[in-house]
Amino acid sequence: MDLQLVSAVAFPLLMVIGGIAAWRMSKSDSTKPETPTWRDDSLDDWRKERDAQAEQARTFRPSDPTHLSTGSEEQQETTKRHQRLGG
């Protein structure tokens, strides 16, 4: 009889109380002011310099695409045929 009383009354009551407590805790977390997160900016100057060098290298590249080979041409040059002997 005691187990039926616990399962019929106490468990649902504890579930409701736990749900209310979880809901209140989630509401209180959103009102806290967020602390600023630490950000590593020690490499920012190096990245800017690297990007500037890459941009400068792009501007000095020749814009004539005739000296470049396409991937399909390169693949055709390296393709070998293998003949299978036998059945």
DSSP file with accessible surface (Angstrom, degrees, kcal/mol):
  #  RESIDUE AA STRUCTURE BP1 BP2  ACC     N-H-->O    O-->H-N    N-H-->O    O-->H-N    TCO  KAPPA ALPHA  PHI   PSI    X-CA   Y-CA   Z-CA
    1    1 A M     >        0   0  181      0, 0.0     4,-1.8     0, 0.0     5,-0.1   0.000 360.0 360.0 360.0 -37.5    0.0    0.0    0.0
    2    2 A D  H  >  +     0   0  130      1,-0.2     4,-2.4     2,-0.2     5,-0.2   0.877 360.0  52.5 -65.6 -38.6    2.8    2.4    0.8
    3    3 A L  H  > S+     0   0  139      1,-0.2     4,-2.6     2,-0.2     5,-0.2   0.887 108.1  51.3 -65.8 -37.5    4.4    1.9   -2.6
    4    4 A Q  H  > S+     0   0  134      2,-0.2     4,-2.0     1,-0.2    -1,-0.2   0.904 110.2  49.1 -66.2 -38.6    1.2    2.7   -4.4
    5    5 A L  H  X>S+     0   0  108     -4,-1.8     4,-2.3     2,-0.2     5,-0.9   0.922 112.6  47.6 -66.5 -42.4    0.8    5.9   -2.4
    6    6 A V  I  <>S+     0   0   60     -4,-2.4     5,-2.2     1,-0.2     4,-0.3   0.934 115.5  44.2 -64.6 -45.9    4.4    6.9   -3.2
    7    7 A S  I  <5S+     0   0   62     -4,-2.6    -1,-0.2     1,-0.2    -2,-0.2   0.815 118.1  44.7 -71.1 -27.8    4.0    6.2   -6.9
    8    8 A A  I  <5S+     0   0   69     -4,-2.0    -2,-0.2    -5,-0.2    -1,-0.2   0.827 133.0   8.7 -86.0 -29.9    0.6    7.8   -7.1
    9    9 A V  I  X5S+     0   0   84     -4,-2.3     4,-1.9    -5,-0.2    -3,-0.2   0.800 123.9  48.0-118.2 -51.7    1.3   11.0   -5.1
   10   10 A A  I  ><S+     0   0   35     -5,-0.9     4,-2.8    -4,-0.3     5,-0.2   0.911 108.8  50.8 -69.7 -45.6    4.9   11.6   -4.2
   11   11 A F  H  ><S+     0   0  117     -5,-2.2     4,-2.3     2,-0.2     5,-0.2   0.958 113.5  44.0 -61.4 -49.0    6.6   11.0   -7.6
   12   12 A P  H  > S+     0   0   64      0, 0.0     4,-2.2     0, 0.0    -1,-0.2   0.911 114.2  51.8 -62.5 -36.3    4.3   13.3   -9.6
   13   13 A L  H  X S+     0   0  101     -4,-1.9     4,-2.4     1,-0.2    -2,-0.2   0.927 110.7  47.0 -64.8 -44.1    4.6   15.9   -6.9
   14   14 A L  H  X S+     0   0  111     -4,-2.8     4,-2.6     1,-0.2    -1,-0.2   0.864 110.2  54.0 -64.8 -36.3    8.4   15.7   -7.0
   15   15 A M  H  X S+     0   0  144     -4,-2.3     4,-2.3    -5,-0.2    -2,-0.2   0.915 109.8  47.0 -64.1 -42.3    8.3   15.9  -10.8
   16   16 A V  H  X S+     0   0   85     -4,-2.2     4,-2.4     2,-0.2     5,-0.2   0.937 113.3  47.9 -65.5 -45.7    6.3   19.1  -10.6
   17   17 A I  H  X S+     0   0   98     -4,-2.4     4,-2.5     1,-0.2    -2,-0.2   0.926 112.8  49.1 -62.3 -42.0    8.5   20.7   -8.0
   18   18 A G  H  X S+     0   0   39     -4,-2.6     4,-2.5     1,-0.2    -1,-0.2   0.895 110.4  51.1 -64.8 -38.3   11.6   19.7  -10.0
   19   19 A G  H  X S+     0   0   43     -4,-2.3     4,-2.3     2,-0.2    -1,-0.2   0.918 111.0  47.3 -65.1 -42.1   10.2   21.2  -13.2
   20   20 A I  H  X S+     0   0   93     -4,-2.4     4,-2.5     2,-0.2    -2,-0.2   0.926 112.4  49.9 -65.8 -41.9    9.3   24.5  -11.5
   21   21 A A  H  X S+     0   0   49     -4,-2.5     4,-2.3     1,-0.2    -2,-0.2   0.921 111.7  48.1 -64.0 -42.7   12.8   24.7   -9.9
   22   22 A A  H  X S+     0   0   58     -4,-2.5     4,-2.2     2,-0.2    -1,-0.2   0.904 111.6  50.4 -64.3 -40.1   14.5   24.0  -13.3
   23   23 A W  H  X S+     0   0  154     -4,-2.3     4,-1.8     1,-0.2    -2,-0.2   0.929 111.5  47.7 -64.4 -42.3   12.3   26.6  -15.0
   24   24 A R  H  X S+     0   0  168     -4,-2.5     4,-1.9     1,-0.2    -2,-0.2   0.885 110.9  51.4 -67.0 -37.9   13.2   29.2  -12.3
   25   25 A M  H  X S+     0   0  124     -4,-2.3     4,-1.6     1,-0.2    -1,-0.2   0.900 109.3  50.3 -66.6 -37.6   16.9   28.5  -12.6
   26   26 A S  H  X S+     0   0   67     -4,-2.2     4,-1.0     1,-0.2    -1,-0.2   0.864 110.6  50.1 -69.1 -33.8   16.8   28.9  -16.3
   27   27 A K  H  X S+     0   0  117     -4,-1.8     4,-0.6     1,-0.2    -1,-0.2   0.877 109.5  50.5 -69.4 -38.1   15.1   32.2  -16.0
   28   28 A S  H  < S+     0   0   54     -4,-1.9     4,-0.5     1,-0.2     3,-0.4   0.811 104.4  58.8 -72.9 -27.5   17.6   33.5  -13.4
   29   29 A D  H >< S+     0   0   94     -4,-1.6     3,-0.7     1,-0.2    -1,-0.2   0.857 100.9  55.5 -68.5 -33.2   20.6   32.5  -15.6
   30   30 A S  H 3< S+     0   0   95     -4,-1.0    -1,-0.2     1,-0.2    -2,-0.2   0.738 102.6  55.7 -75.0 -19.7   19.4   34.7  -18.5
   31   31 A T  T 3< S+     0   0  113     -4,-0.6    -1,-0.2    -3,-0.4    -2,-0.2   0.609  83.1 102.7 -88.6 -10.1   19.2   37.9  -16.4
   32   32 A K  S <  S-     0   0  137     -3,-0.7     2,-0.2    -4,-0.5    -3,-0.0  -0.497  82.5-111.6 -72.6 137.6   22.9   37.7  -15.2
   33   33 A P        -     0   0  121      0, 0.0     2,-0.3     0, 0.0    -1,-0.1  -0.523  35.4-118.9 -68.4 134.0   25.2   40.1  -17.0
   34   34 A E        -     0   0  172     -2,-0.2     3,-0.0    -4,-0.1    -4,-0.0  -0.569  21.7-126.9 -77.8 132.9   27.6   38.1  -19.2
   35   35 A T        -     0   0  108     -2,-0.3     2,-0.1     1,-0.1    -1,-0.1  -0.526  34.3-100.0 -75.9 142.6   31.2   38.5  -18.4
   36   36 A P        -     0   0  124      0, 0.0     2,-0.2     0, 0.0    -1,-0.1  -0.419  38.4-126.2 -65.0 135.7   33.4   39.5  -21.3
   37   37 A T        -     0   0  113     -2,-0.1     2,-0.2     1,-0.1    -3,-0.0  -0.566  23.6-108.7 -83.4 146.8   35.2   36.5  -22.8
   38   38 A W        -     0   0  214     -2,-0.2     2,-0.4     2,-0.0    -1,-0.1  -0.520  34.4-163.0 -75.3 136.9   38.9   36.6  -23.2
   39   39 A R        -     0   0  177     -2,-0.2     2,-0.8     2,-0.0    -1,-0.0  -0.985  16.3-134.3-127.8 128.5   40.0   36.9  -26.8
   40   40 A D        +     0   0   82     -2,-0.4     3,-0.2     1,-0.1    -2,-0.0  -0.712  34.7 160.1 -83.5 111.0   43.5   36.2  -28.0
   41   41 A D    >   +     0   0  101     -2,-0.8     3,-1.0     1,-0.1     4,-0.4   0.103  38.6 111.2-116.9  24.7   44.6   39.0  -30.3
   42   42 A S  T 3  S+     0   0   82      1,-0.2     4,-0.3     2,-0.1     3,-0.2   0.760  82.4  43.3 -71.3 -22.6   48.3   38.4  -30.2
   43   43 A L  T 3> S+     0   0   77     -3,-0.2     4,-2.5     1,-0.2    -1,-0.2   0.324  82.6 100.5-104.9   8.2   48.5   37.2  -33.8
   44   44 A D  H <> S+     0   0   38     -3,-1.0     4,-2.4     1,-0.2     5,-0.2   0.910  83.7  48.2 -61.3 -43.9   46.2   39.9  -35.3
   45   45 A D  H  > S+     0   0  127     -4,-0.4     4,-2.4     1,-0.2    -1,-0.2   0.917 111.7  50.2 -63.0 -42.0   49.1   42.0  -36.6
   46   46 A W  H  > S+     0   0  130     -4,-0.3     4,-2.6     1,-0.2    -2,-0.2   0.920 110.6  49.6 -63.8 -40.7   50.8   38.9  -38.1
   47   47 A R  H  X S+     0   0   99     -4,-2.5     4,-2.7     2,-0.2     5,-0.2   0.907 110.4  49.9 -65.1 -41.9   47.5   37.9  -39.9
   48   48 A K  H  X S+     0   0  141     -4,-2.4     4,-2.2     2,-0.2    -1,-0.2   0.923 112.3  47.7 -62.4 -41.9   47.0   41.4  -41.3
   49   49 A E  H  X S+     0   0  116     -4,-2.4     4,-2.3     2,-0.2    -2,-0.2   0.923 112.3  49.3 -65.1 -42.1   50.6   41.4  -42.6
   50   50 A R  H  X S+     0   0  109     -4,-2.6     4,-2.4     1,-0.2    -2,-0.2   0.920 111.6  48.8 -64.0 -42.4   50.2   37.9  -44.1
   51   51 A D  H  X S+     0   0   91     -4,-2.7     4,-2.4     1,-0.2    -1,-0.2   0.893 110.4  51.3 -65.2 -37.9   46.9   38.9  -45.8
   52   52 A A  H  X S+     0   0   60     -4,-2.2     4,-2.4    -5,-0.2    -2,-0.2   0.911 110.6  48.8 -65.7 -40.3   48.5   42.0  -47.2
   53   53 A Q  H  X S+     0   0  109     -4,-2.3     4,-2.4     2,-0.2    -2,-0.2   0.907 111.4  49.7 -66.0 -39.3   51.4   40.0  -48.6
   54   54 A A  H  X S+     0   0   35     -4,-2.4     4,-2.1     2,-0.2    -2,-0.2   0.915 111.2  48.9 -65.7 -40.9   49.0   37.5  -50.2
   55   55 A E  H  X S+     0   0  101     -4,-2.4     4,-1.8     2,-0.2    -2,-0.2   0.910 111.0  50.5 -65.1 -39.2   47.0   40.3  -51.8
   56   56 A Q  H  X S+     0   0  109     -4,-2.4     4,-1.5     1,-0.2    -2,-0.2   0.913 109.3  51.1 -65.4 -39.4   50.2   41.9  -53.1
   57   57 A A  H  X S+     0   0   51     -4,-2.4     4,-0.8     1,-0.2    -1,-0.2   0.877 107.9  53.6 -65.7 -35.5   51.3   38.5  -54.6
   58   58 A R  H  < S+     0   0  124     -4,-2.1     3,-0.4     1,-0.2    -1,-0.2   0.874 106.5  51.5 -65.8 -37.3   47.9   38.2  -56.3
   59   59 A T  H  < S+     0   0   91     -4,-1.8    -1,-0.2     1,-0.2    -2,-0.2   0.829 109.2  50.4 -71.8 -28.2   48.2   41.6  -57.9
   60   60 A F  H  < S+     0   0  156     -4,-1.5    -1,-0.2    -5,-0.2    -2,-0.2   0.606  86.7 105.5 -84.9 -10.6   51.7   40.7  -59.3
   61   61 A R  S  < S-     0   0  160     -4,-0.8     2,-0.1    -3,-0.4    -3,-0.0  -0.435  83.2-106.1 -66.7 142.1   50.5   37.4  -60.8
   62   62 A P        -     0   0   91      0, 0.0    -1,-0.1     0, 0.0    -2,-0.1  -0.458  19.8-149.0 -68.8 138.7   50.1   37.5  -64.6
   63   63 A S        +     0   0  122     -2,-0.1    -2,-0.1    -4,-0.1    -3,-0.0   0.425  66.8 107.3 -88.5   1.5   46.5   37.6  -65.6
   64   64 A D    >   -     0   0   84      1,-0.1     3,-0.8     2,-0.0     4,-0.1  -0.709  50.2-169.4 -82.5 112.1   47.1   35.6  -68.8
   65   65 A P  G >   +     0   0   90      0, 0.0     3,-1.0     0, 0.0    -1,-0.1   0.463  66.0  89.9 -83.4   2.3   45.7   32.1  -68.3
   66   66 A T  G 3  S+     0   0  109      1,-0.2    -2,-0.0     3,-0.0     0, 0.0   0.790  81.1  57.5 -71.9 -24.2   47.3   30.6  -71.4
   67   67 A H  G <  S+     0   0  115     -3,-0.8     2,-0.3     2,-0.1    -1,-0.2   0.633  94.0  84.0 -81.6  -7.4   50.5   29.6  -69.6
   68   68 A L  S <  S-     0   0  111     -3,-1.0     2,-0.3    -4,-0.1     0, 0.0  -0.699  73.0-139.1 -96.0 142.3   48.5   27.5  -67.2
   69   69 A S        -     0   0   70     -2,-0.3     2,-0.1     1,-0.0    -2,-0.1  -0.747  19.7-121.5 -95.9 150.3   47.5   23.9  -68.0
   70   70 A T     >  -     0   0   71     -2,-0.3     4,-1.9     1,-0.1     5,-0.2  -0.409  22.6-112.3 -84.6 165.7   44.1   22.7  -67.0
   71   71 A G  H  > S+     0   0   55      1,-0.2     4,-2.3     2,-0.2     5,-0.2   0.872 115.6  55.2 -66.3 -34.6   43.6   19.7  -64.8
   72   72 A S  H  > S+     0   0   67      2,-0.2     4,-2.2     1,-0.2    -1,-0.2   0.894 107.0  50.2 -68.9 -36.3   42.1   17.6  -67.6
   73   73 A E  H  > S+     0   0   94      2,-0.2     4,-1.9     1,-0.2    -1,-0.2   0.931 111.2  48.7 -65.1 -42.3   45.2   18.1  -69.7
   74   74 A E  H  X S+     0   0  112     -4,-1.9     4,-1.6     1,-0.2    -2,-0.2   0.909 111.0  50.6 -64.7 -38.0   47.4   17.1  -66.9
   75   75 A Q  H  X S+     0   0  130     -4,-2.3     4,-0.9     1,-0.2    -1,-0.2   0.909 108.5  51.5 -68.0 -39.4   45.4   14.0  -66.2
   76   76 A Q  H  < S+     0   0  146     -4,-2.2     3,-0.4     1,-0.2    -1,-0.2   0.869 107.5  53.7 -65.8 -34.8   45.5   13.0  -69.9
   77   77 A E  H  < S+     0   0  146     -4,-1.9    -1,-0.2     1,-0.2    -2,-0.2   0.883 114.4  40.2 -67.6 -34.5   49.3   13.3  -69.9
   78   78 A T  H  < S+     0   0  102     -4,-1.6     2,-0.3    -5,-0.2    -1,-0.2   0.503  87.4 113.9 -95.7  -2.4   49.7   11.0  -66.9
   79   79 A T     <  -     0   0   89     -4,-0.9     2,-0.4    -3,-0.4    -3,-0.0  -0.521  47.0-167.2 -73.7 130.3   47.0    8.5  -67.9
   80   80 A K        -     0   0  167     -2,-0.3     2,-0.5     2,-0.0    -2,-0.1  -0.934  14.2-134.8-116.0 144.5   48.5    5.0  -68.6
   81   81 A R        -     0   0  242     -2,-0.4     2,-0.5     2,-0.0    -2,-0.0  -0.830  15.6-162.0 -99.1 135.3   46.6    2.2  -70.3
   82   82 A H        -     0   0  168     -2,-0.5     2,-0.5     2,-0.0    -2,-0.0  -0.964   6.9-149.9-116.5 130.3   47.0   -1.3  -68.9
   83   83 A Q        -     0   0  171     -2,-0.5     2,-0.5     2,-0.0    -2,-0.0  -0.859  10.1-141.1-103.4 131.0   46.0   -4.2  -71.0
   84   84 A R        -     0   0  204     -2,-0.5     2,-0.4     2,-0.1    -2,-0.0  -0.765  14.1-152.0 -92.4 128.5   44.7   -7.3  -69.2
   85   85 A L        +     0   0  149     -2,-0.5     2,-0.1     2,-0.0    -2,-0.0  -0.781  54.4  18.4-100.3 141.1   45.9  -10.6  -70.6
   86   86 A G              0   0   75     -2,-0.4    -2,-0.1     1,-0.1     0, 0.0  -0.453 360.0 360.0  99.9-170.7   43.8  -13.7  -70.3
   87   87 A G              0   0  106     -2,-0.1    -1,-0.1     0, 0.0    -3,-0.0   0.815 360.0 360.0 -82.9 360.0   40.2  -14.4  -69.6
